[in-house]
């Protein structure tokens, strides 16, 4: 299982190669990846299922973005990356300000995505976004879903897939981050906001990134708080004017639920939150159920 007891030995080996004492390492997060901070670097350990080739593609994208002057967190230059340690792909990043005192705003996120989506298609091979396949795979692999929950998720997926398949996206495909949110952005120590977390970098519709921001605004922000309008202003295009945008947001929500259902273990707080989100899909009315961050 992808737990701290599994990743601590990997961390120890990476710290040895860097010449840093692993006793100084602090765990920042252990969910999609294990993320540790030590000294002037952040070490990200991917689950074994992520694969070295995907990590190589991510490293290539980050290098390409940096060469074009895009504001992104950079890789630490002391090691050739990615590393492979005990079956895990590992990347080591330059440590930036976690922005606790001055959180990244949704408006700043809009400016970052506007700049990202304006870039040309990168020259390296990249995966193509396939959210429908992602939901199907995650639901099939989950160990926490019961039969009724599986039927609900797959039934909704069938309806949304049919509706979106019949319509084209209004904007061209581009390089997308695929999970843009304020928690996936940091600040340089001079205050400049930068985009981080390129695990899901792909070619896909720009609207997917925009829908991700919209979902985070409506599912995680307090009721009555509507920062998505601030995002729209800095991004420069109002996605809500596209009639199918709401359906795309619903597909993005479905993918988020399915992904967390696949990652969560029975009897955990994460599993409880997944069940609560699925129950909310049945009960959502004019006021959507608010989600807890996993």
N, C-alpha and C positions, 0 to 999 in steps of 0.2 A: 504493500500500500504506500501511497505517496504521503508520508507523514514525516515529522521532524526527525524521528529516530533514523529514518532512511536517508535524509539529506544532510544531516550533521557530518557524517564521515566524508561526504563529497565536499562540503564546505572546508573541512580540515585540510584536504588535499589541495584545493585551490589556494587556500591561504598559504600553504607551504610553498607552492610555486611562486606566489607573490612576495613571499618573505614577510608576511603579516602573521601575528599571533591570532589563532582562531578564537582564543579566549576573549578577545576584544569584540568579537562579532555580535551584532544585535539582530534578532529576527524582526523583520519589518512586516512580513506577510507570508502565509503558507496556505494558499488556496489553489489558484491556477498554476502558479509557480511558487517555489520557495525563494524568498528574497531576503538577503542578509546585507547589512551594512557593516563595513569594517574599514577604519582609516578613511582614506579619500576615495573609496570605491564602493559600489553596490554589486553584489554577486547574485545573479539570477540562475537558479537551478530549475530546469524544465522537467516535467514528468517524463518517464522513459518513452511514453507513447508519442511525445512531440517529435522526436527523431532529429538526427544530425543534419539531414538535408534541409529540413525546414529552418533550422537554426542558421545554416549557411545562407539561405535565401534572405533571412532577416538581417544578418550582418551585411550582406551585399547592399540591401536597400538602405540601411543606415549610412553606409559609406557613400552611396550615391547621393543621398539627401544632403549630407555634410558637404560634399564637393560642390553642390549647387547652392550652398549657403542657406538651406532651409533650417529653421530653428528647431533642432532636435537634441535630445541628450546623446552624448557621444560615447563610443566604446573606449575602454582603457587601452592605451597603446602598448603596454608592457608585455602583452601576450598576443600570440596569433590566435584569432578566434574564428568560430566557437571552439571551446574545449569539449572533449568527451571524457567524462570521469565516471567510472563505475556504471556505465550504461545511460548516463544522463548528459544531455547537451547543456553546457554551461556558458554563460556570457558574463563579462565583467565590464561594468559601466563606470564612467566618471560620476562621482557623487555630486548632486546638486542640492539646492535648497528645497526641502520638502514642502515649503510654502504654507506652513501651519499659520504663521502670523499674517500672511497676505495670500489667501487662497486664490487659485486661478479662477477667474470669472467665466461665466458662459459666454460673455461678449468676447473675451480674449480667445476662447476656444473657437468661436466663429471666425475670427481673423486668421487663426492658425489653419483651419480647414479650408478657408478660401484660398490661402496661399498654396496649400498642399494640392488641392484639386485643380489648380491652374498649371501645375507642372506637366511636362510631357510624360508619355508612358515610359517607364524605366526600361533600359535595354536588357536587363537580366530576366530569366524566366521567373514568373510569379504564379502562385495559385490563383484560380478564378473563383470568386465568391460563389458558393453554392449553399445558400441558407436552407433550402428545402431538404437537401441531402443531409445537412448537418442536424436538422431536427429529427429526421427519421433515424439516423444513426444513434443520436443521443438517447432517444426514447427507447430504442431497442436494447441499448447497453445499460440502462439505468437499473439499479437494484432496489430502488425505493418506491417506484410507482406501482400502484395496484391496477387491476384491469380497467376499472372505471376511469381512472386518471389517464391511462394510455389511450383509451377510446376517445376521451374528450380532446386530448392534445392532437391526436392523429386526425380526428374529424375536423377540427378547426384548421389544421394544416391543409387538408384536402380542399376545403372551401377557399382559403386564402390563396393557395397555389393556383387554383383554376382562375381566379379573378385577376391575379397579377400576371399570369402567363398570357392572358389575352390582350394585355396592354403593354405598350413600350414605355420606357422611362423618358421623361422630357429632356434630361441632360445626358451628355456623353459619359461613357465609362472612363475611369481614370484610376490612378493609384489611390487606394483608400486605406485608412488605418484600420477600419472595421469595428473598432470599439472605442471611439473617441468619447471621453468624459473628463470632467475636471480632475478626477483622481489619476488620470493617465497623462497629466501635464504637470510640469515642474517649473521652477524658476532658476535661471542662472543667478549667481550671487549678486549680479548687478540689477536683478529684478526682471530681466527679460523672460517672458513665458516661452517654454519650449514643449513640443509634443514628445511623448515617450511611449513605451510599450508597443513595439512593432511586431509582436508575435503573429498577429492576424493580418499583416499587410498583404493585400491582394489586389487584383484587378476586379473592378466591379462598379456598380452604379453609385454615383456620388450621393444619391438620395439615401443610400443605406447608412452612410456616416451621419447624415442629417437626422434621419429617423432615430438613430441611436441616441443622439443628444436630446431629441424631443421626448423619447421614452424615459430617459433619466430625469428630465425636468418634471414630468407628470407623475412618475412613480416614486421618486425619492425626495423631492422638494416638499416643503410644508404646503398645506392647502392654502390657496389664495395667492401663492407666490408664483409668478409667471415669467421666469427669466428667459424662456425660449424666444420671446419677442426681442430681447437684447441680442441673442444669438443671430436672429434673422437680420437685424440691422447691420452687424459687422460682417456677416457672411455675404450679404448683398443679394439674396434671393429668398423669397417667401415660399417655402416648400408647401405650406398649408393651402396655397392656391391651386395645387395639383390635386384633382379630385380623388386620386387613389392613395394619397399620402397617409390617410388614417389606416387603410388596410396594410400598407407597408409597416407602419408602426406596430400594428397588431402582430404581424409576422415577426418583427424584431423582438417583441415581448415573448412570443412563443419560443423563439430560438434561445432567448436568455433563460427561460424556465427550463427548457429541455437540457441545455448545457449544464446548468446547476444540478438538475436531477441526475445527470450522468456522473458528475463529480462528487456528489454527496453520499455519505455512508448512512445506512439505517440507524435511527436512534440519535442522530446528531441534531444540533440546532440548525445546521444548514438544511437538513432534510425537512425539519419542521417548517422552515421558511418556504421551501419549495411547495409543500402541501398547502400552506396558507395562500400562496400565490395562485395555485391551481383552483382552490376554492373560490378565490376572488374572481377568477374568470367567469365562474357561474353566476356570481352575485353582482358583478360590476354594473352600475347604472350610470346616471349622469355624473356621479362622483366616483372616480376610479379608486380602487383599493391602493393604499400606499404600501410600498414594499420596504423591507429592511435590507440594508446593505450586507452582502455576503463577502 
